[in-house]
Amino acid sequence: MSSETSPSIHITSQTPLLPAIRSWEIYLLDQGKSPYTVRAFQNDLQLLAGYLPPDRPVGAISTRDINNFLNWLQQGRGVPCSPKSLSRRITSIKSFFRWLHQSGRILVDPAEKVVQQSVISPLPTVLTDEEVEKALETANAYRSAKKPDARPYTLLLLLLSTGIKKGECLAIHTNHIDLEAPGGPILFVRYASPRNRYKERKIPLPEEWVASYREYLAQYQPKDVIFPWSPRRLEYLLEDIGEEAGLHKHLSFDMCRWTCALRDWNADMNREHLRQKLGISKIQWREISLKLKQLSQKDEKDN
């Protein structure tokens, strides 16, 4: 967006906080940001607006004001503020004032020196090799049942082999799978939105999955998307597999993704190739790789 059409054109250092927040919201939406992200950012800034005097213009907000607000969130508001929420609110504030400063509406960025409090969430739960084998055996048994059903095995092995996310799995169309690719069968993970094109990638598919997939196609004959069910229905399917396999873990899309990533990590897959397989940015990879390293070390200690 050009400076002539930017919502910030109507903002000066004397503009009150609330109108400035509204302009920032419009700007973010125009940039194609997710409405959920924009709403979260807006809510964070609304808290700041409610804390500061209503007549305080954006140009008069200081670093001390922001730090006092953050202390109030943690100690004076009377509502729990988790480390993750605090980190996100600091990010929201920094992004907002950086935008004001870079667009020339305020001379000094008061949030620049506010310390970002990064939060690394707990280590995810993954399946052991033995649990993977049990789950796959349970799912595979459906293929030879009285009424054969290849869906459980096709879904589970796909997740454990590719490490794709739930949303990516639900978006797979029949033409996203190429069983005749020169280098072997592949899954093409695609995104409708141009801003997510960097996540698109091709992932090799194991031969044992192909046989199950062919059975699945014959049984269900999907017309467009491969798995035409609601997310919750497929989540129940994974939960059922886990329970039948006797797992004491809640089998889920996320668990399969992390299990796949850890197995590739332990197999010494090239780290850049693994990052690309997971479809994550280099910034995200910093935290993900740290967790994978910790999970790998934990496995070694447990064994």
C-alpha positions in Angstrom: 0.0 0.0 0.0 1.4 3.5 -0.9 1.8 6.2 1.7 -0.8 8.2 -0.1 -3.5 5.6 0.6 -2.2 4.3 3.9 -4.7 4.7 6.8 -1.8 6.3 8.8 -2.0 9.4 6.5 -4.7 10.8 8.8 -2.7 10.2 12.0 -0.4 12.7 13.7 1.5 12.6 17.0 -1.6 14.3 18.5 -4.0 11.6 17.5 -5.6 9.7 20.5 -4.7 6.1 20.9 -8.1 4.5 19.9 -8.4 6.1 16.4 -4.8 5.2 15.8 -5.5 1.6 16.7 -8.5 1.5 14.4 -6.3 2.8 11.5 -3.7 0.1 12.3 -6.4 -2.5 12.2 -7.5 -1.4 8.7 -3.8 -1.4 7.6 -3.3 -5.0 8.8 -6.4 -6.2 7.1 -5.4 -4.5 3.9 -2.0 -6.3 4.2 -3.9 -9.6 4.1 -3.3 -10.5 7.8 -5.6 -13.1 9.3 -8.8 -11.6 10.9 -8.0 -13.7 14.0 -4.5 -12.3 14.2 -5.8 -8.7 13.7 -8.5 -9.2 16.4 -5.9 -10.5 18.9 -3.6 -7.5 18.2 -6.5 -5.1 18.5 -7.6 -6.6 21.8 -4.1 -6.2 23.1 -4.0 -2.6 22.2 -7.5 -1.9 23.5 -6.1 -3.0 26.9 -3.4 -0.4 26.6 -5.9 2.2 25.6 -8.0 1.4 28.6 -5.0 1.7 31.0 -3.7 5.0 29.7 -5.6 8.4 30.2 -8.2 8.7 27.4 -6.7 12.0 26.2 -3.1 10.7 25.9 -2.0 11.2 22.3 0.2 8.6 20.6 3.1 10.9 20.4 3.1 11.4 24.2 3.2 7.7 25.1 6.6 6.8 26.6 8.6 3.7 27.2 7.8 4.1 30.9 4.1 4.2 30.2 4.4 0.9 28.3 6.5 -0.8 31.0 4.1 0.4 33.7 1.2 -1.1 31.7 3.0 -4.4 31.3 3.7 -4.5 35.1 0.0 -3.8 35.7 -1.0 -6.7 33.4 1.1 -9.0 35.5 0.5 -7.7 39.0 -2.2 -5.1 39.2 -5.0 -6.1 36.9 -6.3 -8.9 39.0 -6.6 -11.2 35.9 -4.0 -13.9 35.3 -1.7 -13.1 32.4 0.2 -16.2 31.2 3.8 -15.8 29.9 2.5 -16.6 26.4 -0.2 -13.9 26.5 2.3 -11.4 27.9 4.7 -12.2 25.1 2.0 -11.7 22.4 0.9 -8.4 24.0 4.4 -7.1 23.9 4.7 -8.1 20.3 1.4 -6.3 19.5 2.6 -3.1 21.2 6.0 -3.2 19.4 4.4 -3.8 16.0 1.9 -1.0 16.5 4.4 1.6 17.5 6.9 0.5 14.9 4.3 1.1 12.3 3.5 4.6 13.6 7.2 5.4 13.7 8.1 4.0 10.3 5.2 5.8 8.7 6.5 9.1 10.2 3.5 9.7 12.5 5.6 9.7 15.7 9.3 10.8 16.0 10.4 8.2 18.5 9.3 4.6 18.9 8.5 4.2 22.7 8.2 0.4 22.4 11.6 -0.1 20.8 13.4 -0.5 24.1 10.7 -2.6 25.7 12.2 -6.0 26.4 10.5 -8.8 24.5 9.8 -11.8 26.7 10.0 -14.8 24.4 8.2 -17.9 25.5 9.0 -21.5 24.5 6.1 -23.7 25.1 6.5 -27.2 26.7 7.9 -30.1 24.7 5.2 -31.8 22.7 4.2 -35.4 23.2 5.4 -37.9 20.6 5.0 -41.6 19.9 7.8 -44.0 20.5 8.8 -46.4 17.7 6.9 -49.2 19.5 3.7 -47.0 19.7 4.0 -46.1 16.0 4.1 -49.8 15.2 1.1 -50.6 17.4 -1.0 -47.7 15.9 -0.1 -48.7 12.3 -0.9 -52.4 13.0 -4.2 -51.4 14.5 -5.1 -49.1 11.6 -3.9 -51.7 9.0 -6.1 -54.4 10.5 -9.2 -52.5 9.1 -8.0 -53.2 5.6 -8.6 -56.9 6.0 -11.7 -56.7 8.2 -15.0 -58.3 7.1 -15.9 -54.9 5.7 -12.5 -53.7 4.5 -11.7 -50.0 5.3 -8.5 -48.5 4.2 -9.3 -45.0 5.6 -7.7 -45.4 9.1 -4.4 -46.7 7.7 -4.3 -44.3 4.8 -4.8 -41.3 7.0 -2.4 -42.4 9.8 0.5 -43.4 7.6 0.1 -40.2 5.6 0.4 -38.1 8.7 3.3 -40.1 10.1 5.2 -40.1 6.8 4.7 -36.5 5.7 4.3 -34.5 9.0 1.6 -32.3 7.4 -0.7 -30.2 9.6 -4.4 -30.8 10.1 -5.4 -27.9 7.9 -3.0 -29.1 5.1 -4.4 -32.6 5.3 -8.0 -31.4 5.0 -7.0 -29.3 1.9 -5.5 -32.2 -0.1 -7.3 -32.6 -3.4 -7.0 -35.6 -5.6 -4.8 -33.8 -8.1 -2.3 -32.9 -5.3 -1.1 -36.5 -5.2 1.0 -37.7 -8.1 1.6 -41.5 -8.0 3.5 -41.4 -11.3 6.1 -38.7 -10.5 9.5 -39.5 -12.0 11.2 -39.7 -8.7 8.4 -41.7 -7.0 5.0 -40.9 -5.6 4.7 -37.4 -4.1 2.2 -35.2 -2.2 2.0 -31.6 -3.3 1.0 -29.4 -0.3 -0.7 -26.4 -1.8 -2.2 -23.2 -0.4 -5.0 -21.0 -1.8 -3.7 -17.7 -0.4 -0.7 -16.2 -2.2 0.8 -15.1 1.2 1.2 -18.7 2.2 2.9 -19.8 -1.0 6.2 -20.2 0.8 4.7 -23.1 2.7 4.0 -25.1 -0.5 6.2 -28.1 -1.0 6.5 -31.6 -2.5 6.8 -34.5 -0.1 7.8 -38.1 -1.1 5.2 -40.7 -0.3 6.2 -44.3 0.8 5.3 -47.2 -1.5 3.4 -48.9 1.3 1.1 -45.9 1.5 0.3 -46.0 -2.2 -1.3 -49.5 -2.0 -3.5 -48.4 0.8 -4.4 -45.2 -0.9 -5.5 -47.1 -4.1 -7.8 -49.3 -1.9 -9.1 -46.1 -0.2 -9.9 -44.5 -3.6 -11.8 -47.6 -4.7 -13.8 -47.7 -1.4 -14.7 -44.1 -0.9 -14.3 -42.6 -4.4 -13.6 -39.0 -3.3 -14.5 -36.5 -6.0 -12.4 -33.5 -4.9 -10.8 -33.4 -1.5 -9.2 -36.6 -0.4 -10.7 -36.6 3.1 -14.2 -35.0 2.8 -15.1 -35.1 6.5 -15.1 -32.5 9.2 -11.8 -32.0 11.2 -13.6 -33.4 14.3 -14.6 -36.6 12.5 -11.0 -37.3 11.5 -9.8 -36.4 15.0 -12.2 -39.0 16.4 -10.8 -41.5 13.9 -7.3 -41.0 15.2 -8.4 -41.2 18.8 -10.2 -44.5 18.1 -7.0 -45.9 16.6 -5.0 -44.8 19.6 -7.5 -46.4 22.0 -7.7 -49.6 20.1 -3.9 -49.8 20.0 -3.8 -49.5 23.8 -1.9 -46.2 23.7 -1.9 -44.1 26.8 -1.5 -41.0 24.7 -4.1 -38.9 22.9 -3.3 -39.6 19.3 -3.8 -36.5 17.3 -2.7 -34.6 14.1 -0.2 -32.6 16.1 1.3 -35.7 17.7 1.7 -37.3 14.3 3.4 -34.2 12.9 5.9 -34.1 15.8 6.5 -37.8 15.7 7.3 -37.6 12.0 9.6 -34.7 12.5 11.5 -36.4 15.4 11.9 -39.6 13.4 13.4 -37.7 10.5 15.6 -35.8 12.9 16.9 -39.0 14.5 17.4 -40.4 11.0 19.8 -37.5 10.4 17.7 -36.0 7.6 19.4 -32.8 6.3 18.1 -30.1 8.7 17.2 -27.7 5.9 15.4 -30.4 4.1 13.5 -31.2 7.3 12.5 -27.5 7.7 11.2 -27.4 4.1 9.4 -30.7 4.6 7.5 -29.2 7.6 6.8 -26.0 5.7 8.0 -23.6 8.3 10.0 -20.4 8.1 13.6 -20.1 9.3 12.4 -18.1 12.3 10.0 -20.8 13.3 12.7 -23.4 12.8 14.8 -21.9 15.6 12.2 -23.0 18.2 11.2 -26.2 16.4 14.7 -27.4 16.0 15.5 -26.7 19.6 12.5 -28.8 20.7 13.5 -31.6 18.3 17.0 -31.6 19.8 15.6 -31.8 23.3 13.2 -34.6 22.4 16.0 -36.5 20.8 18.2 -36.1 23.9 15.2 -37.2 26.0 14.8 -40.3 24.0 18.5 -41.2 24.4 18.2 -40.8 28.2 15.0 -42.9 28.4 16.6 -45.6 26.4 
